[in-house]
Amino acid sequence: MRKGENLRIQRMVWEIQPDGRYWEDDDGFGGESDLEILLYTYLDDKGNFTGSFRTYSIGGEEFVRKGISDN
């Protein structure tokens, strides 16, 4: 945050790979053993990225800590 400014930061989560059940049809055929993969980054109040994407979760195991900007 820049000195003297009151910026709002929001977390953006992006699903880059759905879990294997995404590929199943109505009968359950076609499923894969893929793990769901989520990445995250933060955006400022103007929609600009404040950093690079990081791992949020893989297969339900979270790799992110709760921060002050999480609501």
CHARMM-style PDB file with segment names, atoms N, HN, CA, C and O in Angstrom:
ATOM      1  N   MET     1       0.844  -1.170   0.000  1.00  0.00      PROA
ATOM      2  CA  MET     1       0.000   0.000   0.000  1.00  0.00      PROA
ATOM      3  C   MET     1       0.897   1.244   0.000  1.00  0.00      PROA
ATOM      4  O   MET     1       1.885   1.317   0.732  1.00  0.00      PROA
ATOM      5  N   ARG     2       0.543   2.179  -0.805  1.00  0.00      PROA
ATOM      6  HN  ARG     2      -0.259   2.120  -1.400  1.00  0.00      PROA
ATOM      7  CA  ARG     2       1.326   3.413  -0.866  1.00  0.00      PROA
ATOM      8  C   ARG     2       0.958   4.334   0.295  1.00  0.00      PROA
ATOM      9  O   ARG     2      -0.202   4.418   0.699  1.00  0.00      PROA
ATOM     10  N   LYS     3       1.943   5.003   0.807  1.00  0.00      PROA
ATOM     11  HN  LYS     3       2.885   4.935   0.479  1.00  0.00      PROA
ATOM     12  CA  LYS     3       1.732   5.896   1.950  1.00  0.00      PROA
ATOM     13  C   LYS     3       0.735   6.996   1.590  1.00  0.00      PROA
ATOM     14  O   LYS     3       0.820   7.613   0.528  1.00  0.00      PROA
ATOM     15  N   GLY     4      -0.207   7.225   2.497  1.00  0.00      PROA
ATOM     16  HN  GLY     4      -0.276   6.724   3.360  1.00  0.00      PROA
ATOM     17  CA  GLY     4      -1.184   8.291   2.297  1.00  0.00      PROA
ATOM     18  C   GLY     4      -2.393   7.887   1.461  1.00  0.00      PROA
ATOM     19  O   GLY     4      -3.284   8.707   1.240  1.00  0.00      PROA
ATOM     20  N   GLU     5      -2.444   6.648   0.995  1.00  0.00      PROA
ATOM     21  HN  GLU     5      -1.721   5.981   1.175  1.00  0.00      PROA
ATOM     22  CA  GLU     5      -3.577   6.187   0.200  1.00  0.00      PROA
ATOM     23  C   GLU     5      -4.328   5.100   0.951  1.00  0.00      PROA
ATOM     24  O   GLU     5      -3.722   4.321   1.688  1.00  0.00      PROA
ATOM     25  N   ASN     6      -5.618   5.044   0.773  1.00  0.00      PROA
ATOM     26  HN  ASN     6      -6.110   5.676   0.175  1.00  0.00      PROA
ATOM     27  CA  ASN     6      -6.457   4.044   1.418  1.00  0.00      PROA
ATOM     28  C   ASN     6      -7.009   3.111   0.343  1.00  0.00      PROA
ATOM     29  O   ASN     6      -8.145   3.274  -0.102  1.00  0.00      PROA
ATOM     30  N   LEU     7      -6.202   2.133  -0.075  1.00  0.00      PROA
ATOM     31  HN  LEU     7      -5.279   2.001   0.286  1.00  0.00      PROA
ATOM     32  CA  LEU     7      -6.584   1.221  -1.149  1.00  0.00      PROA
ATOM     33  C   LEU     7      -7.323   0.008  -0.606  1.00  0.00      PROA
ATOM     34  O   LEU     7      -7.046  -0.448   0.503  1.00  0.00      PROA
ATOM     35  N   ARG     8      -8.257  -0.509  -1.383  1.00  0.00      PROA
ATOM     36  HN  ARG     8      -8.482  -0.138  -2.284  1.00  0.00      PROA
ATOM     37  CA  ARG     8      -8.935  -1.761  -1.047  1.00  0.00      PROA
ATOM     38  C   ARG     8      -8.329  -2.856  -1.911  1.00  0.00      PROA
ATOM     39  O   ARG     8      -8.199  -2.703  -3.126  1.00  0.00      PROA
ATOM     40  N   ILE     9      -7.963  -3.951  -1.278  1.00  0.00      PROA
ATOM     41  HN  ILE     9      -8.069  -4.075  -0.292  1.00  0.00      PROA
ATOM     42  CA  ILE     9      -7.360  -5.081  -1.972  1.00  0.00      PROA
ATOM     43  C   ILE     9      -8.331  -6.256  -1.901  1.00  0.00      PROA
ATOM     44  O   ILE     9      -8.868  -6.551  -0.834  1.00  0.00      PROA
ATOM     45  N   GLN    10      -8.558  -6.923  -3.022  1.00  0.00      PROA
ATOM     46  HN  GLN    10      -8.121  -6.683  -3.889  1.00  0.00      PROA
ATOM     47  CA  GLN    10      -9.452  -8.073  -3.073  1.00  0.00      PROA
ATOM     48  C   GLN    10      -8.695  -9.281  -3.625  1.00  0.00      PROA
ATOM     49  O   GLN    10      -7.835  -9.151  -4.495  1.00  0.00      PROA
ATOM     50  N   ARG    11      -9.033 -10.444  -3.103  1.00  0.00      PROA
ATOM     51  HN  ARG    11      -9.732 -10.550  -2.396  1.00  0.00      PROA
ATOM     52  CA  ARG    11      -8.435 -11.685  -3.593  1.00  0.00      PROA
ATOM     53  C   ARG    11      -9.255 -12.202  -4.776  1.00  0.00      PROA
ATOM     54  O   ARG    11     -10.486 -12.200  -4.737  1.00  0.00      PROA
ATOM     55  N   MET    12      -8.565 -12.641  -5.820  1.00  0.00      PROA
ATOM     56  HN  MET    12      -7.566 -12.642  -5.852  1.00  0.00      PROA
ATOM     57  CA  MET    12      -9.206 -13.277  -6.970  1.00  0.00      PROA
ATOM     58  C   MET    12      -8.706 -14.714  -7.036  1.00  0.00      PROA
ATOM     59  O   MET    12      -7.499 -14.953  -7.051  1.00  0.00      PROA
ATOM     60  N   VAL    13      -9.638 -15.677  -7.075  1.00  0.00      PROA
ATOM     61  HN  VAL    13     -10.619 -15.482  -7.062  1.00  0.00      PROA
ATOM     62  CA  VAL    13      -9.283 -17.098  -7.180  1.00  0.00      PROA
ATOM     63  C   VAL    13      -9.681 -17.581  -8.570  1.00  0.00      PROA
ATOM     64  O   VAL    13     -10.779 -17.291  -9.045  1.00  0.00      PROA
ATOM     65  N   TRP    14      -8.785 -18.318  -9.217  1.00  0.00      PROA
ATOM     66  HN  TRP    14      -7.893 -18.554  -8.831  1.00  0.00      PROA
ATOM     67  CA  TRP    14      -8.992 -18.789 -10.583  1.00  0.00      PROA
ATOM     68  C   TRP    14      -8.832 -20.302 -10.606  1.00  0.00      PROA
ATOM     69  O   TRP    14      -7.787 -20.830 -10.227  1.00  0.00      PROA
ATOM     70  N   GLU    15      -9.878 -20.999 -11.053  1.00  0.00      PROA
ATOM     71  HN  GLU    15     -10.727 -20.570 -11.361  1.00  0.00      PROA
ATOM     72  CA  GLU    15      -9.824 -22.451 -11.194  1.00  0.00      PROA
ATOM     73  C   GLU    15      -9.204 -22.771 -12.553  1.00  0.00      PROA
ATOM     74  O   GLU    15      -9.822 -22.554 -13.595  1.00  0.00      PROA
ATOM     75  N   ILE    16      -7.970 -23.291 -12.530  1.00  0.00      PROA
ATOM     76  HN  ILE    16      -7.467 -23.466 -11.683  1.00  0.00      PROA
ATOM     77  CA  ILE    16      -7.299 -23.576 -13.799  1.00  0.00      PROA
ATOM     78  C   ILE    16      -7.495 -25.020 -14.237  1.00  0.00      PROA
ATOM     79  O   ILE    16      -7.282 -25.352 -15.403  1.00  0.00      PROA
ATOM     80  N   GLN    17      -7.908 -25.894 -13.290  1.00  0.00      PROA
ATOM     81  HN  GLN    17      -8.082 -25.624 -12.342  1.00  0.00      PROA
ATOM     82  CA  GLN    17      -8.213 -27.284 -13.643  1.00  0.00      PROA
ATOM     83  C   GLN    17      -9.324 -27.780 -12.738  1.00  0.00      PROA
ATOM     84  O   GLN    17      -9.151 -27.824 -11.520  1.00  0.00      PROA
ATOM     85  N   PRO    18     -10.474 -28.160 -13.312  1.00  0.00      PROA
ATOM     86  CA  PRO    18     -11.547 -28.715 -12.494  1.00  0.00      PROA
ATOM     87  C   PRO    18     -11.210 -30.135 -12.048  1.00  0.00      PROA
ATOM     88  O   PRO    18     -10.329 -30.779 -12.617  1.00  0.00      PROA
ATOM     89  N   ASP    19     -11.912 -30.615 -11.031  1.00  0.00      PROA
ATOM     90  HN  ASP    19     -12.627 -30.092 -10.568  1.00  0.00      PROA
ATOM     91  CA  ASP    19     -11.677 -32.000 -10.612  1.00  0.00      PROA
ATOM     92  C   ASP    19     -12.186 -32.958 -11.688  1.00  0.00      PROA
ATOM     93  O   ASP    19     -12.903 -32.542 -12.598  1.00  0.00      PROA
ATOM     94  N   GLY    20     -11.827 -34.218 -11.590  1.00  0.00      PROA
ATOM     95  HN  GLY    20     -11.245 -34.556 -10.851  1.00  0.00      PROA
ATOM     96  CA  GLY    20     -12.142 -35.204 -12.616  1.00  0.00      PROA
ATOM     97  C   GLY    20     -13.621 -35.439 -12.852  1.00  0.00      PROA
ATOM     98  O   GLY    20     -14.010 -35.873 -13.936  1.00  0.00      PROA
ATOM     99  N   ARG    21     -14.457 -35.160 -11.853  1.00  0.00      PROA
ATOM    100  HN  ARG    21     -14.141 -34.808 -10.972  1.00  0.00      PROA
ATOM    101  CA  ARG    21     -15.898 -35.359 -12.034  1.00  0.00      PROA
ATOM    102  C   ARG    21     -16.494 -34.380 -13.036  1.00  0.00      PROA
ATOM    103  O   ARG    21     -17.582 -34.622 -13.558  1.00  0.00      PROA
ATOM    104  N   TYR    22     -15.807 -33.286 -13.313  1.00  0.00      PROA
ATOM    105  HN  TYR    22     -14.923 -33.089 -12.889  1.00  0.00      PROA
ATOM    106  CA  TYR    22     -16.255 -32.301 -14.291  1.00  0.00      PROA
ATOM    107  C   TYR    22     -16.497 -32.952 -15.646  1.00  0.00      PROA
ATOM    108  O   TYR    22     -17.404 -32.551 -16.376  1.00  0.00      PROA
ATOM    109  N   TRP    23     -15.690 -33.955 -15.986  1.00  0.00      PROA
ATOM    110  HN  TRP    23     -14.953 -34.281 -15.394  1.00  0.00      PROA
ATOM    111  CA  TRP    23     -15.740 -34.572 -17.312  1.00  0.00      PROA
ATOM    112  C   TRP    23     -16.780 -35.680 -17.416  1.00  0.00      PROA
ATOM    113  O   TRP    23     -17.010 -36.199 -18.508  1.00  0.00      PROA
ATOM    114  N   GLU    24     -17.422 -36.059 -16.294  1.00  0.00      PROA
ATOM    115  HN  GLU    24     -17.235 -35.637 -15.407  1.00  0.00      PROA
ATOM    116  CA  GLU    24     -18.408 -37.147 -16.323  1.00  0.00      PROA
ATOM    117  C   GLU    24     -19.681 -36.740 -17.042  1.00  0.00      PROA
ATOM    118  O   GLU    24     -20.088 -35.578 -17.007  1.00  0.00      PROA
ATOM    119  N   ASP    25     -20.306 -37.713 -17.696  1.00  0.00      PROA
ATOM    120  HN  ASP    25     -19.975 -38.657 -17.725  1.00  0.00      PROA
ATOM    121  CA  ASP    25     -21.623 -37.469 -18.264  1.00  0.00      PROA
ATOM    122  C   ASP    25     -22.674 -37.807 -17.198  1.00  0.00      PROA
ATOM    123  O   ASP    25     -22.324 -38.073 -16.048  1.00  0.00      PROA
ATOM    124  N   ASP    26     -23.948 -37.799 -17.571  1.00  0.00      PROA
ATOM    125  HN  ASP    26     -24.232 -37.583 -18.505  1.00  0.00      PROA
ATOM    126  CA  ASP    26     -25.031 -38.045 -16.614  1.00  0.00      PROA
ATOM    127  C   ASP    26     -24.960 -39.429 -15.976  1.00  0.00      PROA
ATOM    128  O   ASP    26     -25.460 -39.620 -14.867  1.00  0.00      PROA
ATOM    129  N   ASP    27     -24.351 -40.390 -16.655  1.00  0.00      PROA
ATOM    130  HN  ASP    27     -23.945 -40.234 -17.555  1.00  0.00      PROA
ATOM    131  CA  ASP    27     -24.232 -41.752 -16.130  1.00  0.00      PROA
ATOM    132  C   ASP    27     -22.937 -41.965 -15.342  1.00  0.00      PROA
ATOM    133  O   ASP    27     -22.701 -43.069 -14.851  1.00  0.00      PROA
ATOM    134  N   GLY    28     -22.100 -40.947 -15.212  1.00  0.00      PROA
ATOM    135  HN  GLY    28     -22.291 -40.050 -15.611  1.00  0.00      PROA
ATOM    136  CA  GLY    28     -20.840 -41.070 -14.499  1.00  0.00      PROA
ATOM    137  C   GLY    28     -19.693 -41.570 -15.351  1.00  0.00      PROA
ATOM    138  O   GLY    28     -18.600 -41.817 -14.843  1.00  0.00      PROA
ATOM    139  N   PHE    29     -19.935 -41.721 -16.648  1.00  0.00      PROA
ATOM    140  HN  PHE    29     -20.823 -41.520 -17.061  1.00  0.00      PROA
ATOM    141  CA  PHE    29     -18.889 -42.209 -17.550  1.00  0.00      PROA
ATOM    142  C   PHE    29     -17.992 -41.059 -17.984  1.00  0.00      PROA
ATOM    143  O   PHE    29     -18.467 -39.940 -18.182  1.00  0.00      PROA
ATOM    144  N   GLY    30     -16.715 -41.322 -18.132  1.00  0.00      PROA
ATOM    145  HN  GLY    30     -16.329 -42.231 -17.972  1.00  0.00      PROA
ATOM    146  CA  GLY    30     -15.790 -40.328 -18.668  1.00  0.00      PROA
ATOM    147  C   GLY    30     -15.051 -39.532 -17.619  1.00  0.00      PROA
ATOM    148  O   GLY    30     -14.273 -38.640 -17.958  1.00  0.00      PROA
ATOM    149  N   GLY    31     -15.275 -39.834 -16.342  1.00  0.00      PROA
ATOM    150  HN  GLY    31     -15.907 -40.559 -16.066  1.00  0.00      PROA
ATOM    151  CA  GLY    31     -14.571 -39.118 -15.283  1.00  0.00      PROA
ATOM    152  C   GLY    31     -13.071 -39.396 -15.319  1.00  0.00      PROA
ATOM    153  O   GLY    31     -12.635 -40.445 -15.795  1.00  0.00      PROA
ATOM    154  N   GLU    32     -12.312 -38.474 -14.827  1.00  0.00      PROA
ATOM    155  HN  GLU    32     -12.666 -37.622 -14.441  1.00  0.00      PROA
ATOM    156  CA  GLU    32     -10.854 -38.581 -14.785  1.00  0.00      PROA
ATOM    157  C   GLU    32     -10.393 -38.491 -13.332  1.00  0.00      PROA
ATOM    158  O   GLU    32     -11.186 -38.166 -12.448  1.00  0.00      PROA
ATOM    159  N   SER    33      -9.141 -38.773 -13.087  1.00  0.00      PROA
ATOM    160  HN  SER    33      -8.497 -39.037 -13.805  1.00  0.00      PROA
ATOM    161  CA  SER    33      -8.599 -38.699 -11.735  1.00  0.00      PROA
ATOM    162  C   SER    33      -7.929 -37.354 -11.464  1.00  0.00      PROA
ATOM    163  O   SER    33      -7.102 -37.241 -10.559  1.00  0.00      PROA
ATOM    164  N   ASP    34      -8.283 -36.338 -12.245  1.00  0.00      PROA
ATOM    165  HN  ASP    34      -8.955 -36.429 -12.980  1.00  0.00      PROA
ATOM    166  CA  ASP    34      -7.686 -35.013 -12.091  1.00  0.00      PROA
ATOM    167  C   ASP    34      -8.023 -34.416 -10.723  1.00  0.00      PROA
ATOM    168  O   ASP    34      -9.109 -34.631 -10.185  1.00  0.00      PROA
ATOM    169  N   LEU    35      -7.082 -33.674 -10.183  1.00  0.00      PROA
ATOM    170  HN  LEU    35      -6.200 -33.499 -10.620  1.00  0.00      PROA
ATOM    171  CA  LEU    35      -7.306 -32.909  -8.968  1.00  0.00      PROA
ATOM    172  C   LEU    35      -7.666 -31.480  -9.334  1.00  0.00      PROA
ATOM    173  O   LEU    35      -7.122 -30.918 -10.284  1.00  0.00      PROA
ATOM    174  N   GLU    36      -8.588 -30.892  -8.574  1.00  0.00      PROA
ATOM    175  HN  GLU    36      -9.030 -31.349  -7.802  1.00  0.00      PROA
ATOM    176  CA  GLU    36      -8.930 -29.491  -8.791  1.00  0.00      PROA
ATOM    177  C   GLU    36      -7.738 -28.631  -8.389  1.00  0.00      PROA
ATOM    178  O   GLU    36      -7.151 -28.835  -7.326  1.00  0.00      PROA
ATOM    179  N   ILE    37      -7.379 -27.663  -9.242  1.00  0.00      PROA
ATOM    180  HN  ILE    37      -7.856 -27.497 -10.105  1.00  0.00      PROA
ATOM    181  CA  ILE    37      -6.272 -26.764  -8.959  1.00  0.00      PROA
ATOM    182  C   ILE    37      -6.779 -25.330  -9.024  1.00  0.00      PROA
ATOM    183  O   ILE    37      -7.355 -24.902 -10.024  1.00  0.00      PROA
ATOM    184  N   LEU    38      -6.551 -24.597  -7.935  1.00  0.00      PROA
ATOM    185  HN  LEU    38      -6.083 -24.944  -7.123  1.00  0.00      PROA
ATOM    186  CA  LEU    38      -6.953 -23.195  -7.845  1.00  0.00      PROA
ATOM    187  C   LEU    38      -5.720 -22.333  -7.598  1.00  0.00      PROA
ATOM    188  O   LEU    38      -4.848 -22.687  -6.805  1.00  0.00      PROA
ATOM    189  N   LEU    39      -5.662 -21.195  -8.290  1.00  0.00      PROA
ATOM    190  HN  LEU    39      -6.370 -20.907  -8.935  1.00  0.00      PROA
ATOM    191  CA  LEU    39      -4.622 -20.200  -8.075  1.00  0.00      PROA
ATOM    192  C   LEU    39      -5.273 -18.935  -7.545  1.00  0.00      PROA
ATOM    193  O   LEU    39      -6.476 -18.737  -7.714  1.00  0.00      PROA
ATOM    194  N   TYR    40      -4.482 -18.070  -6.900  1.00  0.00      PROA
ATOM    195  HN  TYR    40      -3.504 -18.230  -6.763  1.00  0.00      PROA
ATOM    196  CA  TYR    40      -5.033 -16.802  -6.440  1.00  0.00      PROA
ATOM    197  C   TYR    40      -4.018 -15.680  -6.620  1.00  0.00      PROA
ATOM    198  O   TYR    40      -2.812 -15.908  -6.726  1.00  0.00      PROA
ATOM    199  N   THR    41      -4.545 -14.475  -6.649  1.00  0.00      PROA
ATOM    200  HN  THR    41      -5.524 -14.290  -6.562  1.00  0.00      PROA
ATOM    201  CA  THR    41      -3.750 -13.256  -6.634  1.00  0.00      PROA
ATOM    202  C   THR    41      -4.598 -12.167  -6.009  1.00  0.00      PROA
ATOM    203  O   THR    41      -5.768 -12.391  -5.699  1.00  0.00      PROA
ATOM    204  N   TYR    42      -4.028 -11.005  -5.823  1.00  0.00      PROA
ATOM    205  HN  TYR    42      -3.078 -10.823  -6.074  1.00  0.00      PROA
ATOM    206  CA  TYR    42      -4.763  -9.874  -5.276  1.00  0.00      PROA
ATOM    207  C   TYR    42      -4.855  -8.770  -6.312  1.00  0.00      PROA
ATOM    208  O   TYR    42      -3.936  -8.559  -7.104  1.00  0.00      PROA
ATOM    209  N   LEU    43      -5.989  -8.064  -6.293  1.00  0.00      PROA
ATOM    210  HN  LEU    43      -6.736  -8.235  -5.650  1.00  0.00      PROA
ATOM    211  CA  LEU    43      -6.240  -6.928  -7.178  1.00  0.00      PROA
ATOM    212  C   LEU    43      -6.467  -5.691  -6.319  1.00  0.00      PROA
ATOM    213  O   LEU    43      -7.074  -5.772  -5.252  1.00  0.00      PROA
ATOM    214  N   ASP    44      -5.973  -4.537  -6.794  1.00  0.00      PROA
ATOM    215  HN  ASP    44      -5.480  -4.472  -7.661  1.00  0.00      PROA
ATOM    216  CA  ASP    44      -6.250  -3.301  -6.069  1.00  0.00      PROA
ATOM    217  C   ASP    44      -7.603  -2.751  -6.504  1.00  0.00      PROA
ATOM    218  O   ASP    44      -8.304  -3.366  -7.307  1.00  0.00      PROA
ATOM    219  N   ASP    45      -7.963  -1.590  -5.968  1.00  0.00      PROA
ATOM    220  HN  ASP    45      -7.394  -1.091  -5.315  1.00  0.00      PROA
ATOM    221  CA  ASP    45      -9.284  -1.019  -6.244  1.00  0.00      PROA
ATOM    222  C   ASP    45      -9.454  -0.543  -7.680  1.00  0.00      PROA
ATOM    223  O   ASP    45     -10.560  -0.178  -8.077  1.00  0.00      PROA
ATOM    224  N   LYS    46      -8.395  -0.539  -8.459  1.00  0.00      PROA
ATOM    225  HN  LYS    46      -7.496  -0.835  -8.136  1.00  0.00      PROA
ATOM    226  CA  LYS    46      -8.488  -0.181  -9.876  1.00  0.00      PROA
ATOM    227  C   LYS    46      -8.432  -1.406 -10.785  1.00  0.00      PROA
ATOM    228  O   LYS    46      -8.431  -1.271 -12.009  1.00  0.00      PROA
ATOM    229  N   GLY    47      -8.383  -2.605 -10.190  1.00  0.00      PROA
ATOM    230  HN  GLY    47      -8.383  -2.715  -9.196  1.00  0.00      PROA
ATOM    231  CA  GLY    47      -8.344  -3.837 -10.963  1.00  0.00      PROA
ATOM    232  C   GLY    47      -6.958  -4.252 -11.408  1.00  0.00      PROA
ATOM    233  O   GLY    47      -6.821  -5.154 -12.236  1.00  0.00      PROA
ATOM    234  N   ASN    48      -5.934  -3.618 -10.880  1.00  0.00      PROA
ATOM    235  HN  ASN    48      -6.046  -2.886 -10.208  1.00  0.00      PROA
ATOM    236  CA  ASN    48      -4.556  -3.965 -11.222  1.00  0.00      PROA
ATOM    237  C   ASN    48      -4.054  -5.091 -10.332  1.00  0.00      PROA
ATOM    238  O   ASN    48      -4.368  -5.133  -9.142  1.00  0.00      PROA
ATOM    239  N   PHE    49      -3.280  -5.997 -10.896  1.00  0.00      PROA
ATOM    240  HN  PHE    49      -3.025  -5.964 -11.862  1.00  0.00      PROA
ATOM    241  CA  PHE    49      -2.669  -7.066 -10.113  1.00  0.00      PROA
ATOM    242  C   PHE    49      -1.635  -6.462  -9.166  1.00  0.00      PROA
ATOM    243  O   PHE    49      -0.873  -5.576  -9.551  1.00  0.00      PROA
ATOM    244  N   THR    50      -1.613  -6.947  -7.929  1.00  0.00      PROA
ATOM    245  HN  THR    50      -2.232  -7.668  -7.616  1.00  0.00      PROA
ATOM    246  CA  THR    50      -0.622  -6.465  -6.968  1.00  0.00      PROA
ATOM    247  C   THR    50       0.527  -7.457  -6.797  1.00  0.00      PROA
ATOM    248  O   THR    50       1.477  -7.180  -6.065  1.00  0.00      PROA
ATOM    249  N   GLY    51       0.451  -8.590  -7.453  1.00  0.00      PROA
ATOM    250  HN  GLY    51      -0.321  -8.816  -8.047  1.00  0.00      PROA
ATOM    251  CA  GLY    51       1.494  -9.607  -7.382  1.00  0.00      PROA
ATOM    252  C   GLY    51       1.202 -10.716  -8.370  1.00  0.00      PROA
ATOM    253  O   GLY    51       0.254 -10.634  -9.151  1.00  0.00      PROA
ATOM    254  N   SER    52       2.013 -11.743  -8.333  1.00  0.00      PROA
ATOM    255  HN  SER    52       2.784 -11.809  -7.699  1.00  0.00      PROA
ATOM    256  CA  SER    52       1.829 -12.866  -9.254  1.00  0.00      PROA
ATOM    257  C   SER    52       0.825 -13.872  -8.675  1.00  0.00      PROA
ATOM    258  O   SER    52       0.487 -13.814  -7.493  1.00  0.00      PROA
ATOM    259  N   PHE    53       0.356 -14.792  -9.524  1.00  0.00      PROA
ATOM    260  HN  PHE    53       0.631 -14.839 -10.484  1.00  0.00      PROA
ATOM    261  CA  PHE    53      -0.537 -15.853  -9.061  1.00  0.00      PROA
ATOM    262  C   PHE    53       0.236 -16.823  -8.192  1.00  0.00      PROA
ATOM    263  O   PHE    53       1.411 -17.097  -8.437  1.00  0.00      PROA
ATOM    264  N   ARG    54      -0.442 -17.345  -7.165  1.00  0.00      PROA
ATOM    265  HN  ARG    54      -1.397 -17.123  -6.966  1.00  0.00      PROA
ATOM    266  CA  ARG    54       0.137 -18.336  -6.259  1.00  0.00      PROA
ATOM    267  C   ARG    54      -0.840 -19.495  -6.123  1.00  0.00      PROA
ATOM    268  O   ARG    54      -2.012 -19.369  -6.477  1.00  0.00      PROA
ATOM    269  N   THR    55      -0.361 -20.618  -5.611  1.00  0.00      PROA
ATOM    270  HN  THR    55       0.591 -20.720  -5.323  1.00  0.00      PROA
ATOM    271  CA  THR    55      -1.217 -21.789  -5.415  1.00  0.00      PROA
ATOM    272  C   THR    55      -2.187 -21.537  -4.273  1.00  0.00      PROA
ATOM    273  O   THR    55      -1.776 -21.194  -3.164  1.00  0.00      PROA
ATOM    274  N   TYR    56      -3.485 -21.710  -4.549  1.00  0.00      PROA
ATOM    275  HN  TYR    56      -3.819 -21.989  -5.449  1.00  0.00      PROA
ATOM    276  CA  TYR    56      -4.524 -21.584  -3.524  1.00  0.00      PROA
ATOM    277  C   TYR    56      -4.835 -22.951  -2.937  1.00  0.00      PROA
ATOM    278  O   TYR    56      -4.795 -23.140  -1.721  1.00  0.00      PROA
ATOM    279  N   SER    57      -5.149 -23.917  -3.823  1.00  0.00      PROA
ATOM    280  HN  SER    57      -5.181 -23.764  -4.811  1.00  0.00      PROA
ATOM    281  CA  SER    57      -5.391 -25.280  -3.356  1.00  0.00      PROA
ATOM    282  C   SER    57      -5.192 -26.268  -4.496  1.00  0.00      PROA
ATOM    283  O   SER    57      -5.349 -25.943  -5.673  1.00  0.00      PROA
ATOM    284  N   ILE    58      -4.840 -27.487  -4.100  1.00  0.00      PROA
ATOM    285  HN  ILE    58      -4.712 -27.751  -3.144  1.00  0.00      PROA
ATOM    286  CA  ILE    58      -4.742 -28.607  -5.034  1.00  0.00      PROA
ATOM    287  C   ILE    58      -5.490 -29.763  -4.403  1.00  0.00      PROA
ATOM    288  O   ILE    58      -5.133 -30.219  -3.317  1.00  0.00      PROA
ATOM    289  N   GLY    59      -6.520 -30.239  -5.072  1.00  0.00      PROA
ATOM    290  HN  GLY    59      -6.811 -29.868  -5.954  1.00  0.00      PROA
ATOM    291  CA  GLY    59      -7.297 -31.363  -4.565  1.00  0.00      PROA
ATOM    292  C   GLY    59      -7.937 -31.115  -3.216  1.00  0.00      PROA
ATOM    293  O   GLY    59      -8.121 -32.051  -2.438  1.00  0.00      PROA
ATOM    294  N   GLY    60      -8.280 -29.867  -2.924  1.00  0.00      PROA
ATOM    295  HN  GLY    60      -8.131 -29.107  -3.557  1.00  0.00      PROA
ATOM    296  CA  GLY    60      -8.925 -29.526  -1.661  1.00  0.00      PROA
ATOM    297  C   GLY    60      -7.962 -29.160  -0.545  1.00  0.00      PROA
ATOM    298  O   GLY    60      -8.391 -28.640   0.485  1.00  0.00      PROA
ATOM    299  N   GLU    61      -6.670 -29.418  -0.723  1.00  0.00      PROA
ATOM    300  HN  GLU    61      -6.322 -29.840  -1.559  1.00  0.00      PROA
ATOM    301  CA  GLU    61      -5.685 -29.040   0.292  1.00  0.00      PROA
ATOM    302  C   GLU    61      -5.266 -27.590   0.051  1.00  0.00      PROA
ATOM    303  O   GLU    61      -4.688 -27.264  -0.986  1.00  0.00      PROA
ATOM    304  N   GLU    62      -5.566 -26.725   1.025  1.00  0.00      PROA
ATOM    305  HN  GLU    62      -6.035 -26.991   1.868  1.00  0.00      PROA
ATOM    306  CA  GLU    62      -5.288 -25.298   0.861  1.00  0.00      PROA
ATOM    307  C   GLU    62      -3.847 -24.958   1.209  1.00  0.00      PROA
ATOM    308  O   GLU    62      -3.267 -25.508   2.145  1.00  0.00      PROA
ATOM    309  N   PHE    63      -3.284 -24.037   0.431  1.00  0.00      PROA
ATOM    310  HN  PHE    63      -3.756 -23.590  -0.329  1.00  0.00      PROA
ATOM    311  CA  PHE    63      -1.904 -23.590   0.626  1.00  0.00      PROA
ATOM    312  C   PHE    63      -1.839 -22.097   0.888  1.00  0.00      PROA
ATOM    313  O   PHE    63      -0.775 -21.495   0.738  1.00  0.00      PROA
ATOM    314  N   VAL    64      -2.948 -21.485   1.277  1.00  0.00      PROA
ATOM    315  HN  VAL    64      -3.812 -21.974   1.400  1.00  0.00      PROA
ATOM    316  CA  VAL    64      -2.996 -20.037   1.478  1.00  0.00      PROA
ATOM    317  C   VAL    64      -3.364 -19.752   2.928  1.00  0.00      PROA
ATOM    318  O   VAL    64      -4.129 -20.491   3.549  1.00  0.00      PROA
ATOM    319  N   ARG    65      -2.803 -18.664   3.455  1.00  0.00      PROA
ATOM    320  HN  ARG    65      -2.182 -18.064   2.951  1.00  0.00      PROA
ATOM    321  CA  ARG    65      -3.137 -18.234   4.807  1.00  0.00      PROA
ATOM    322  C   ARG    65      -4.157 -17.128   4.730  1.00  0.00      PROA
ATOM    323  O   ARG    65      -4.173 -16.357   3.771  1.00  0.00      PROA
ATOM    324  N   LYS    66      -5.010 -17.043   5.735  1.00  0.00      PROA
ATOM    325  HN  LYS    66      -4.996 -17.669   6.514  1.00  0.00      PROA
ATOM    326  CA  LYS    66      -5.987 -15.955   5.806  1.00  0.00      PROA
ATOM    327  C   LYS    66      -5.263 -14.670   6.109  1.00  0.00      PROA
ATOM    328  O   LYS    66      -4.396 -14.633   6.983  1.00  0.00      PROA
ATOM    329  N   GLY    67      -5.609 -13.600   5.390  1.00  0.00      PROA
ATOM    330  HN  GLY    67      -6.313 -13.630   4.680  1.00  0.00      PROA
ATOM    331  CA  GLY    67      -4.978 -12.305   5.587  1.00  0.00      PROA
ATOM    332  C   GLY    67      -5.992 -11.244   5.962  1.00  0.00      PROA
ATOM    333  O   GLY    67      -7.186 -11.524   6.068  1.00  0.00      PROA
ATOM    334  N   ILE    68      -5.530 -10.060   6.156  1.00  0.00      PROA
ATOM    335  HN  ILE    68      -4.560  -9.832   6.070  1.00  0.00      PROA
ATOM    336  CA  ILE    68      -6.429  -8.979   6.577  1.00  0.00      PROA
ATOM    337  C   ILE    68      -7.381  -8.562   5.458  1.00  0.00      PROA
ATOM    338  O   ILE    68      -8.414  -7.955   5.738  1.00  0.00      PROA
ATOM    339  N   SER    69      -7.064  -8.869   4.204  1.00  0.00      PROA
ATOM    340  HN  SER    69      -6.224  -9.363   3.977  1.00  0.00      PROA
ATOM    341  CA  SER    69      -7.931  -8.469   3.099  1.00  0.00      PROA
ATOM    342  C   SER    69      -8.969  -9.543   2.759  1.00  0.00      PROA
ATOM    343  O   SER    69      -9.762  -9.359   1.837  1.00  0.00      PROA
ATOM    344  N   ASP    70      -8.974 -10.659   3.489  1.00  0.00      PROA
ATOM    345  HN  ASP    70      -8.330 -10.809   4.239  1.00  0.00      PROA
ATOM    346  CA  ASP    70      -9.939 -11.724   3.229  1.00  0.00      PROA
ATOM    347  C   ASP    70     -11.235 -11.449   3.971  1.00  0.00      PROA
ATOM    348  O   ASP    70     -11.243 -11.186   5.173  1.00  0.00      PROA
ATOM    349  N   ASN    71     -12.325 -11.515   3.229  1.00  0.00      PROA
ATOM    350  HN  ASN    71     -12.318 -11.728   2.252  1.00  0.00      PROA
ATOM    351  CA  ASN    71     -13.637 -11.308   3.840  1.00  0.00      PROA
ATOM    352  C   ASN    71     -14.534 -12.467   3.528  1.00  0.00      PROA
ATOM    353  OT1 ASN    71     -15.689 -12.486   3.953  1.00  0.00      PROA
TER     354      ASN     71
END
